[in-house]
């Protein structure tokens, strides 16, 4: 990505969002007064995370089965659960000011506005992986994202730095769809079928590629077998890298990103069987697997699976000049029907670069879509899915948890530390470093660090309603 001039000043106070585009938590409280047809996927989204029950929590992943060993968040002190929204905002700001350069706060695009406005860096998983390495002198990295992102930060950061996840239950249902035991079993079956000898060009029979949305254990599995990690920002470049080294690719856990990326590279659908870990040979025949170029794991993102072709058709009927842009985790039919697809950062940049008066229907997580609408009143921006249904686990990072972990750091106490075992660190770091060497294609300037120098792969963020 193109180097940028950093914003070296302190972030300005967040301006209130435009009345038509309140933050998602505020919008949920307004639903009873909104027109018929405006709804959320569950009323439990109105509850704070400490009252919202188990599993992945309310939102897009609430129907997904959570693993029994998923980390659980203990109860935080009552003062954070009973504080008003304004008090929590003041306490977060005060703690950050006192900690100063001792802490770096990373915020994913899908975080609620009331959290992400405090971030030093705002971006997608690729950008934040780079940002995690940008401040080696910081004592702590507070990651407002999900568990696999915090693991990645721990792997890439310095030995003395503590990586903190404000809510330990902020996992990822997609990441949990591929566990290391199931993938190891798959790999054994593929080795039995393909053997292990390279071809005359030195390419191994199959090369593993894992999406960033996976556990550190799976990243280590990949790194130990010559494979690599990818993000939605660099998936095409990673697959090109992989095909230089392997005759086939085993891609996990998201089948849709793998399928959409490989299809755009000219690989036929008949060469992309889906591996169902509950069936022998993943549910395919040996002949189908011999002919395969990309073997897709049976995983998906519950946020992006909500988008449909019917929603696109409705958007076009109501807004003839609409530009439909979706995330490549959406099903293939949705990506094919859209005008464009790209990572969260690519979506942000496309909207920033558009001429005033543009209309966008966006197929990605609602917190980001609402934020873009607030930041760009010169455009008409709306979510393809009319039902408010945020990422369940991203939504667990409530200001109460952020205030708690920051004030504990002020008191020289580290809570909710994410530590990847040393036995996993080496190979997972290898896979991640291979990814970081595959730079995404340059795109227009976009969002990134709030202050300080911008590491390669991030851009300066704008201040305002929904940073």
N, C-alpha and C positions, 0 to 999 in steps of 0.2 A: 504494500500500500504506500501511497505517496506520503513523504514526511510533511509534517505540518508545524505551524508556529504555535507553541503552547500558550495557553491562557495562564499567565504567571500570577495574576491577582487572585484574591480570595473570591470564592463563589458568592454571587449576590443572593440576598434573601429570595426565596422562591415566591414569585408573584402568584396571586390567586388565579385558578383556572377560569376560563370563560364560562359563563353560566350554562351554555349549552353543552359543555364538555367537562363536567366535574370528574374528579378522580373516581375510581371504581367503588371504594368504600362509601363515598358520599352518594354516588349514583344509586347504590343499593338502598340507601335509606330513603331515597326519593321515589322509589318504584310505586308505592301505593298512590301517589299523586300524579303518576304519569299516564299517558293514553293506554287504552287497551292494546294488548299485543306486546307491550314492553314487559319483560319478565327476566327472572334469573333461573338458573337450573336448580337451585335449592334455597329455601329460606335460611338454611343454616349458615350461609355466607354472611349473614348479619351478626353471627355470634363471634366473639373473639376466639382465637385459636385454643385458648385454655378451656373453653366450654364446648368445643366443636366435635368432640368424640375422637374415635380412633381411626385406624386405616390411614389412608392418605389425606383424609379431611375433606370437607365440602369443596365442590368445584369439579373440574373436568375429569379428575381421576377417581372420583368417589365410588365408582362401580368397579374399579380395578382391584384385584386381589393383592393385598400387601403381604410381603413375606413375614413369617413369624419372628424373624430375628431383626426386623427393621428397628433402627434406633428410636428410642422414645425420649421425649422431652419431659423432664421433671417439672414440678410446679415452681414458678418463679415467685418471689416475695409479693405479698398483697399490695404493697405500695405501687407496684408497676401495673397490677391488674385493675386497680381502682383509680389510677390517675386519669385525668381528663386528657383529651387529645392535645390540647394546647400545652399542658404541663409536660407531657412526654416530649413534644417537639422542643421545648425549652431545655429540658434536661439532656436530650441528645446533643443539642448544639453546644451546651455548656461543657459537657464531658469531652466532646471532640476538641473544643477550643483548649481545654486544659491539657489534653493528651498531645495535641499539636502533631509534630512529626513522629511521635512514638507509635502512631497507629495509621494505617492506610485502610480506607473503607471502600470496598469494591461493590458495585451494585449492578445486577443484571437488568437488561431492558424490561423484563417481565415483572419486576418488583413493583409493589404499590407505590404511588407517588409520595406518600407520607414517609416512606423509608428511603427511596432512591434519591430524594432531593438532598440528602446528607452525604451522598457518595462522593469520593474523590475521583473515582473513575466509573463511568457508566458505559456498558457495552455488551456485546454478545460473548459467548463462551470463549471464542478464539481471542478476542481483544483482551478479555480479563485474564486469560492464561498468560498473555504477554505482560499485562500490567502487574501481575503477581511477582514478576521478577524485577520490577522497576525501582523498588525502594529497599535495597538490601539492608539499610541501616534501621528500618522501622522494627520496633519490638513485636508488633502484632499486625496481622492482616485480618480484618473483620470482613467476612464474605457474605454479603446479602444476596444469596442465591440458593443453590441446593447442594446436597451432600457431595455428589461427584465433582462439582466445581471446587468445593473446599478441599477435597482430596488432591485435586490437580494443583491447587495453589500450594499445598503442603509439599508436594513432590518437587515443585519448581522453585520454591522459596529457599532462603538460607536455613542452615541447621538451627540457628538460634531463634528463628522467628516462630511465633505461635500463630496458627491459623484458627480462627474462631468462626463457628456457624451459629448465629443467634438462636436458631430453633433446631434441635437435633433431629426432629421429625420431618424436616424439609428434605425429603428424598426425591426420587423421580421414578414414577411407575414404569416408564419406558426402560430406564436403566435396569430395573429389577426384572425385566422380562428375559434377560440373558444373564444367568449366573455362571460362575466359573465351572461348576460341576457339569452343567448341561453343555456348555461350549467344549469342555474337555472331551466329553463323550462324543460329541459331533466330530471333533477333530480326529479322534481315534477311528471312527467309521470312515472318514474321508481318506485317512492314511491307508487303511486297509484296501480301499477302492483304488486310489491313485498311486499308491506307493510313495516313496520319499525321494527318489532319484530325480535330479534336474534334467531338463531336456538339453539338446545340443547347444542352445543359446544360454544355458546356465540358469534357466528359470525353474524355480521349484514348482511342483504340481499344483499347489494351492497356497495362497498367502492370506493371512488374516488381517482384516481392517476393522477396527472398532471406532464407532462414532464416539465423540467426546462424552456423550450421555451414557457412560458406563462406569462400572466400579474400577477402582485402582487395581484390583486383582485381575480384571480382564485386560486392562492396559498392560499389565505385566505379562500376562499370557501372550499377548500380541508381540510385545517387545522381545520376548524370549524366542519367538519363532520367525523373526525377520520382518514382522509386520509394523503397522503404523496406526496412529490415531488420525481421525479427520474431524472437521467441523462442517457445518453447512456453508461456511465461507470458502472452504478449500477442498470440498469433496471431489470435484472433477480432477483437480491437480493431483490429489492423493491417489485416485484410481489410476491415473496415467503413470504415476510413480510405481504403483503396485504391479501394473501389467508389464513394466520393464523388468520386474523381478519374479513374477509368478505367472503361470499359465491361466490360473483362475483366482478369483477372490472370494473369500468367505467374509461377508459383510454383516456386522451386527451392531446394535440390536434393532435399528429402525429400517424395516423393509422399504418404506416409502422413499426416504432419502436415497437409499441405495438404488432403487428402481428408477426414480426420476433422473438421477445423475447418470446412471449407465445408459438409459434410453437416449438421453441427450447426446451421448457419445457415440450413438449408432449401434448399440448392442440390442439385439432383438429380445422380445419378452420370452420367447421360447428358450433363450439361453440364460434365463434368470429364475430358476426354480426357488420356491420358498421352502426353507427348512423348518419343519415343525418338530421341536425336540421331543415331543411325546410319541413320535412314530419312528419305526426303523427307517434308516436312510432319509430321515426327515420327511417321509411321505412321498418321495420320488423314487423312480426306478434307477438302477445302476446306469442304464443307457442315458437317461435324462441328465444325470449328474456328470457323466463323461462328456456330454455335449455342452455343459454349462460354462459360462464365462463369469457370472456373478451368482453366488449362492446367497440368498437373502434370508436372514433370520426372521422368524415370525414375531416381530415386535412393532410397536407403533406409538405415536404420541397421542394421548387422549385429547389434548387441546386441538391439534390440527386435524384429527379425524372427524371433528365436528363440522368441518366445512364441506359443502356439497356443490354440485353443478347447478342444482335448482336455486341455491342462494345466488350464484353468479348470474343466472338468467333473470332472476328477480331484480338484481341490482342494475343490470343493463336495461331492463324494461322501464325502471323508474328513473334512471339517469343515463340517457343515451350516450353522453360523452364520458362515461365513467372509465377509469383505468383500473383494472382488477389486478392486484399484485398479491401473491400468496407465498407462504413459506414452503420450501421443498419437502418438509415433513408431511404435507398434505397428500392425500391419495392422488394417484397418477391422473385420474379423470379430472380432478379439480385443477391440477397444475396445467394440464393440456387445455382446459377451457379458459384459463386466466390469460391476461396479457403478458404477465411476467411473473417469475418466481425468483426468490433469493433469500439469503439469510436475513436475520433481523436487522443487522447493520446495513445490508443492501436495501432493505425496505426503507429504512430511515433516510438513507442517502438519496434514493429515488424521489422521495417526497420533498426533501430539502432542495433538490435541483430542479423541480418542476416549476413551470411558469405560474404566476398568480392566477387564481381562478380555476385551477385543476380540481377534478373530482376523483377521489380514490376510494375503492372498496378494498379493504385489506383483510387478508386471511391469515391472521396470527393472533397471539394472545391479547386479550382485551385491555390490559393495563397499558401496553405499549400503544395500542391503537388510540385509546382515549388521550394519552399523553401527546401523541402526534397531532391530534385534532386541537388540543389546547395550545400547542406551540405554533401551530400554523393556521391561524384564523383566515388567512388569505385563500385557503383551500377548503373544499368540502371533503371531509375524511370520516368514514364510518366503517365499522366492523361488518364483515360479510354475515356473520352469525348474529341475528338480532337478540339472542338470549345471552344475558351476562353470565359467563361461566369461566372464571379465571383458572389459571393453573393452580391446582389444589395445594401443591407443596410450596411453590413460590409465595403463595398467599399466606402461608404460616409465619412468614417473617413480619411480625407485627411490630409497630414502634415500641411497644412495651418490652419485647425481648431485646431490641437493639439498645434501648436505654439501659437495660439491666447489664448486658455484657460490657458496654462502654464504662458504666460507673464502677463495675468490678475492676476493670483495668485501671481506672483512676486510683482505686484502692490497692493496686498492685496484686490483684487476684485474677487469675486466668480461668474462665469457665468455658464450657462447651468447646474445648480444644479438639481439633480434628488431626489425628496423627496416623499416617500411613506406616505400617510396620516396615522396618528396615529390609526385611526379606523381599518385600514387594517393591520397594523404592527403585532399585537399580534398573530392572527391566521396564518398569512403567515409565521411568524418566527417559529411557532410550526411545520408547515409542513416541512419547510426547516431543522429544527433541527432533525426531524425524519429522513430525508434523510441523513444528515451528520453522523448520527449514523450507517447507513448501509454502511460499508466501501467496496469499490470495491475490487475484487480479486487482489492479488499481480501480477504484471507483471514486465518485465525487466526494468532497469533504463531508464529514458527518460528525457523530457524537463520540465522546471519549472522556479524557481526564478533565476534571474541574480546575485543577491547579497543579503547578509543578510541570516538569518536563514530560513530554509525551513519548512513551516507548514506541518502538516500531510496531505498526499495526493498530494503533489507536489514534483518535482524532480529538480535537478540543471540543468539549460540550458547550452548548449554549445554556445560559442561565434562564430561569423563567419558571413557568407554571408547573412543569412536571418533570424536573430533572431526576 
